[in-house]
C-alpha cells in the first residue's frame, strides 16, 4: 500500500535523478535519490501504520464478541 505522498515523493525523486543525469548535475541527482528514498520510507511507515491499525481493530472486534 504505502501513502500517496510517499509514492509522489518517489516519482519526484526519480524525475530529479533523471534530470540530473541529463544535465550532468550531481547535486540534483543526489537530491532526487534522497527524495526517492524518503518516499519509500513514508510508504513503509504507512504500511506499518495500516497493519497496526488492523491489529487494533481485530482486538477490539474480539473484545466486543466476548
C-alpha positions as CSV (number, residue, x, y, z in Angstrom):
1,X,0.0,0.0,0.0
2,X,2.0,3.0,1.2
3,X,1.0,6.5,1.3
4,X,0.1,8.6,-1.8
5,X,2.5,11.2,-0.6
6,X,5.3,8.6,-0.4
7,X,4.5,7.4,-4.0
8,X,4.6,11.1,-5.1
9,X,8.0,11.7,-3.4
10,X,9.4,8.5,-5.1
11,X,8.2,9.7,-8.5
12,X,9.5,13.2,-7.9
13,X,12.9,11.8,-6.8
14,X,13.2,9.6,-9.9
15,X,12.4,12.6,-12.1
16,X,15.0,14.7,-10.4
17,X,17.6,11.9,-10.8
18,X,16.8,11.7,-14.5
19,X,17.1,15.4,-14.9
20,X,20.4,15.3,-13.0
21,X,21.6,12.6,-15.4
22,X,20.6,14.6,-18.4
23,X,22.2,17.8,-17.2
24,X,25.2,16.1,-15.5
25,X,24.2,17.8,-12.2
26,X,25.4,15.6,-9.4
27,X,23.6,17.8,-6.8
28,X,20.2,17.3,-8.5
29,X,20.9,13.6,-8.8
30,X,21.7,13.3,-5.1
31,X,18.6,15.4,-4.2
32,X,16.5,13.1,-6.3
33,X,17.9,10.0,-4.7
34,X,17.1,11.5,-1.3
35,X,13.5,12.3,-2.3
36,X,13.1,8.8,-3.7
37,X,14.4,7.1,-0.5
38,X,12.3,9.4,1.7
39,X,9.2,8.4,-0.3
40,X,10.0,4.7,0.1
41,X,10.3,5.3,3.8
42,X,7.0,7.1,4.0
43,X,5.4,4.2,2.1
44,X,6.8,1.6,4.5
45,X,5.8,3.7,7.6
46,X,2.3,3.9,6.1
47,X,2.2,0.1,5.6
48,X,3.2,-0.5,9.2
49,X,0.6,2.0,10.5
50,X,-2.1,0.2,8.5
51,X,-1.1,-3.2,9.9
52,X,-1.1,-1.8,13.5
53,X,-4.5,-0.3,12.9
54,X,-5.8,-3.6,11.5
55,X,-4.4,-5.4,14.5
56,X,-6.0,-3.0,17.0
57,X,-9.4,-3.3,15.1
58,X,-9.2,-7.1,15.3
59,X,-8.6,-7.0,19.1
60,X,-11.5,-4.5,19.5
61,X,-13.8,-6.8,17.5
62,X,-12.7,-9.8,19.5
63,X,-13.4,-8.0,22.8
64,X,-16.8,-6.9,21.6
65,X,-17.7,-10.5,20.8
66,X,-16.5,-11.9,24.2
